[in-house]
């Protein structure tokens, strides 16, 4: 799990609306993985099992409208210098904000397809939906992003 946690954090960022929520979500899921390690490790594909747990936890997260308190920027000043990656971060933040405007199923399908690189069959298995539902949710999510002007044709 240690080797996969950066990838899982990236996936969690796509499933939630903020970095803090993504970190909390992943921490909660990894705590559950630890408690269920015998079941997780016995699965045919433990990585897929954990990804499914992450998607399920994110769905619960959206349903309950969970928001945690976060520190203000002034509380973080002076902790450590941060390299200037503002261009990359700005693009990522705008994409995450755009994903945050989508319905949860549309968001989950797009994150699994574009962040995780899963094909439609793998997404269908992960989310427990029909292959055709994956394609329609992806199409609707992309159409919604285009309609809002948050996605241009060259990106996807």
C-alpha positions as CSV (number, residue, x, y, z in Angstrom):
1,X,0.0,0.0,0.0
2,X,2.9,2.3,0.7
3,X,4.0,2.1,-2.9
4,X,0.5,2.8,-4.2
5,X,-0.5,5.6,-1.8
6,X,0.6,8.5,-4.1
7,X,-1.5,7.0,-6.9
8,X,-4.4,6.5,-4.5
9,X,-4.1,10.1,-3.3
10,X,-4.2,11.3,-6.9
11,X,-7.3,9.3,-7.4
12,X,-8.9,10.7,-4.2
13,X,-8.1,14.2,-5.3
14,X,-10.1,13.5,-8.4
15,X,-13.0,12.1,-6.4
16,X,-13.2,14.9,-3.9
17,X,-13.3,18.7,-4.1
18,X,-10.2,19.6,-2.1
19,X,-6.7,18.3,-1.2
20,X,-7.6,18.2,2.5
21,X,-10.7,16.1,1.8
22,X,-8.7,13.8,-0.5
23,X,-6.1,13.2,2.2
24,X,-8.8,12.6,4.8
25,X,-10.7,10.2,2.5
26,X,-7.5,8.2,1.7
27,X,-6.5,8.1,5.4
28,X,-9.9,6.8,6.3
29,X,-9.8,4.1,3.6
30,X,-6.3,3.1,4.5
31,X,-7.3,2.7,8.1
32,X,-10.2,0.4,7.0
33,X,-7.7,-1.5,4.8
34,X,-5.5,-2.1,7.8
35,X,-8.5,-3.4,9.8
36,X,-9.6,-5.7,6.9
37,X,-6.1,-6.6,5.7
38,X,-6.8,-10.4,5.7
39,X,-9.8,-9.8,3.4
40,X,-7.9,-7.3,1.2
41,X,-4.8,-9.4,0.8
42,X,-6.8,-12.5,-0.1
43,X,-8.6,-10.7,-2.9
44,X,-7.6,-11.6,-6.5
45,X,-6.6,-8.0,-7.1
46,X,-5.9,-6.2,-3.8
47,X,-5.2,-2.9,-5.6
48,X,-8.6,-3.0,-7.3
49,X,-10.2,-3.9,-4.0
50,X,-8.7,-0.8,-2.4
51,X,-9.7,1.4,-5.3
52,X,-13.3,0.1,-4.9
53,X,-13.1,1.0,-1.2
54,X,-11.9,4.5,-2.1
55,X,-14.8,5.0,-4.6
56,X,-17.3,3.7,-2.1
57,X,-15.9,5.9,0.6
58,X,-16.0,8.9,-1.7
59,X,-19.6,8.2,-2.6
60,X,-20.5,8.1,1.1
61,X,-18.5,11.3,1.5
62,X,-20.6,13.1,-1.1
63,X,-23.9,11.8,0.3
64,X,-23.3,13.1,3.8
65,X,-22.0,16.4,2.5
66,X,-19.0,16.0,4.8
67,X,-16.7,19.1,5.3
68,X,-13.8,19.2,7.6
69,X,-12.2,22.3,9.1
70,X,-9.0,23.4,7.4
71,X,-6.2,25.7,8.5
72,X,-6.1,29.1,7.0
73,X,-3.1,30.1,4.9
74,X,-1.8,32.3,7.7
75,X,-1.5,29.3,9.9
76,X,0.7,27.6,7.4
77,X,3.2,30.4,6.7
78,X,6.8,29.6,7.6
79,X,6.4,25.8,7.8
80,X,8.5,25.0,4.8
81,X,9.5,26.5,1.5
82,X,7.4,25.3,-1.5
83,X,8.9,25.2,-5.0
84,X,7.0,27.3,-7.6
85,X,4.9,24.9,-9.6
86,X,2.0,27.4,-9.9
87,X,1.3,26.7,-13.6
88,X,0.9,22.9,-13.0
89,X,-1.0,23.4,-9.8
90,X,-3.4,26.0,-11.4
91,X,-4.2,23.6,-14.2
92,X,-4.8,20.8,-11.8
93,X,-6.9,23.0,-9.5
94,X,-9.1,24.1,-12.4
95,X,-9.6,20.5,-13.5
96,X,-10.4,19.4,-10.0
97,X,-12.8,22.3,-9.6
98,X,-14.5,21.3,-12.9
99,X,-14.8,17.7,-11.7
100,X,-16.3,18.9,-8.4
101,X,-19.2,20.4,-10.4
102,X,-20.2,17.0,-11.8
103,X,-22.6,14.4,-10.4
104,X,-20.8,11.8,-8.3
105,X,-21.1,9.0,-10.8
106,X,-20.0,11.1,-13.7
107,X,-17.0,12.3,-11.7
108,X,-16.1,8.7,-10.6
109,X,-16.2,7.4,-14.2
110,X,-14.0,10.3,-15.5
111,X,-11.5,10.0,-12.6
112,X,-11.2,6.2,-13.1
113,X,-10.8,6.7,-16.9
114,X,-8.5,9.6,-17.1
115,X,-6.6,9.6,-13.8
116,X,-6.4,5.9,-13.3
117,X,-6.3,4.9,-17.0
118,X,-8.9,2.1,-16.5
119,X,-10.8,0.9,-19.5
120,X,-14.6,0.8,-19.6
121,X,-14.9,-2.8,-18.5
122,X,-12.6,-2.2,-15.5
123,X,-14.6,0.9,-14.6
124,X,-17.8,-1.1,-14.8
125,X,-16.4,-3.8,-12.5
126,X,-15.0,-1.2,-10.0
127,X,-18.3,0.8,-9.8
128,X,-20.6,-2.2,-10.2
129,X,-22.4,-0.8,-13.2
130,X,-23.1,-2.0,-16.8
131,X,-20.5,-1.3,-19.5
132,X,-23.0,0.9,-21.3
133,X,-23.6,3.0,-18.1
134,X,-19.9,3.7,-17.9
135,X,-19.9,5.1,-21.5
136,X,-23.1,7.1,-21.0
137,X,-21.8,8.6,-17.6
138,X,-18.5,9.5,-19.2
139,X,-20.2,11.1,-22.2
140,X,-22.6,13.1,-20.0
141,X,-19.8,14.2,-17.7
142,X,-17.6,15.4,-20.6
143,X,-20.7,17.1,-22.2
144,X,-21.4,18.9,-18.9
145,X,-17.7,20.1,-18.7
146,X,-17.8,21.3,-22.3
147,X,-21.2,23.1,-21.8
148,X,-19.8,24.9,-18.8
149,X,-16.7,25.9,-20.8
150,X,-14.4,24.0,-18.5
151,X,-13.1,21.6,-21.1
152,X,-11.9,22.1,-24.6
153,X,-11.8,19.5,-27.3
154,X,-8.0,19.3,-27.4
155,X,-7.7,18.1,-23.8
156,X,-9.9,15.0,-24.1
